[in-house]
């Protein structure tokens, strides 16, 4: 640390060095963070708490999805199993849409943002999923899994389990809901 940036800057341009150091100090003291509830000034994206993280909300339960194909449970894929990995993300998204009446709640968000930017709000339909596309998901899931498992699937069931862990770390199922039955 003998020849660091600020030391060299101090020898080259003292005014610029003071400006940079004061900006960093003032913005750190006044920046918005969970540890500084009085400040609401955002100087730079680097100091914005919401950009990098959100507070962790502790819940009593967590959600786990179980995929059953022809009576056999398909477990979540390993990291290297790229063919099976994709469906594990889409089931949760389909469940989110099902809870909101098979509509994409991002449509109104995009429509509002586009109107604020004075752009045509018709692009919001392109950026979000239509209800007809969401309702095609079960058929897509069946064909996707049939191709990747290498056999024709007759029956697919998806269960949503609300689970928690007891004090010994053993998983306990609180309740279950059948999400899909094809």
N, C-alpha and C positions, 0 to 999 in steps of 0.2 A: 504494500500500500504506500510505498514511498513516492511513487510517481503516478498518482491516480488522476482521474479526469479533472476533478475540482481544483486540485493543486496546480495542475498545468494551466487551467482556465484562469485561476487567480493571478498567475504570473503574466498571462497574455492579456486578459481583459477583466479588471476587477469589477467594473460596473455590471457586466453581463453575469459574472459569477454571483454577485450579490442579488441580482434580479432572479436568477434561477433558484438559488437557495431560499430566498424569501418566498417565492411562489410555492415551492415544495413545502415549506414550513406552514405558511398560512393556509394553503389548501388542505393539508393534513389536519390542521386544527379545526377548520371550518367544514370539513367534508361530512357528508351524511353517512352514518354507519350505525350499526346496532349499539355501539359503545358510546356514541355521541348523539343523544336524542334531540339536542337543542339545535343542531345545525341542519340546514336544509339546502345549502348551497352546493351545487355540483360544478366543480371546476374542470374536471377532466374525466373521461370514461374510466381511467385507471382507478380513480378513487370512489367510483360509484359502487356501493354495496350490491344493489340489485342486479348489476351486470354480471356478477360472478356467482352469486349464491342467493339462496332464499333461506329463511329460518326453517329449521327442521321441526315439523309438527309431530309429536309423539302420539301414536294411536294405539288403541287397545288391540286392534286386529290388523291383519294384512290380508291381501287378496292373492289367491293362487288359482291358476287355471289348470284344469285337467282335460286333456284331449284323449278321447277314446275312439279308436278306429277298429271296427269289427270286433269289439269286445276286448281289444288289447290297448293298454294305456301307452301312449306315445309320450315319452318324457322329454323335458326341455333339452334341446340339443347342446352339445359341447361347443366350445368356442370355434373349433376347427370344422365343425359340421355346418358348412355354409348353406347347404340345400334345405336343411330343416330349420335353420335359424330364423328365416324370414317370417314364418307363420307365428312364432311366439310373440312377435311384436304386434302383429295385426289383430290378434284375438282381443287384446286389451283395448285397442282403438275401436274395434267393432262393438265391444261392450259399452264403451263411452258413448258411441252414437246411439246404441239401443236405449240407454238411459235418457237420452235427449230426443226421443221420438224418431230415431233414424234420420236425424238432420245434423248437418255440420254446423256447429256453433261459430266456426270461424268466418262464415259468410257475412254475418252482420259486422264483425270486427273489420274484415277487409273492405267492406262497403263503406264503413265510416272513415277508414284511413284513406281510401281512394278519393272520397269526396273532399276531405281536408286538403289533399294534394291537387285538387281540381282536375282529376282524371276521371275518365268514364267509369262508372260503377259497374258496368257489365263485366269487367275483368274479374270482379269478385266471384262470379260463377265459375270462372276458369280456375281460380286459385283454391276453391273449396270443392268438396265432394257433393254431388247431387244425391237426392234420396234414392233415385233408381240405381245409381252406382253402389250405394251402401247396401241396398237390398240384394245385390248380386254377389255379395261377399260369400255367403254360405256355399253357393255353387262353385265359386272360384276356389275356395278352400278345399273342397272335395277333389276337384280336378288337380290342384297343385300338389296335394298330398299323394294322390294316385300316381302322378308322374314321378315324384321324388322317392316314393317307397317302392315303385316298380311293380305295383299290382293294382287291380281294380278294387276300389273300396265300396262296400255296400252300405255301410252305416257309419256315421260320424256323430259323436256326441261331445259337447263341450260343457264342462261343469265349472262353475265359479264357486270356490270355497272361501269362506271367511275363516281364517285361522289365527290362532295366537300361540305363543310359546309359554309353557308353565315355568315355574321357578327352577325346574331341573333341565330346561332347554328342550323339552319334548313337545312336538307339534300337536296341538289339539284343534280339531275342526269344530267351529261354533255352529255353522250352518252352511248349507250348500244350495245352489240354484242351478237348474239346467238352463244353459244359455242357448245351445243349439242342439237340434236332433234332426239329422238328415237321413 
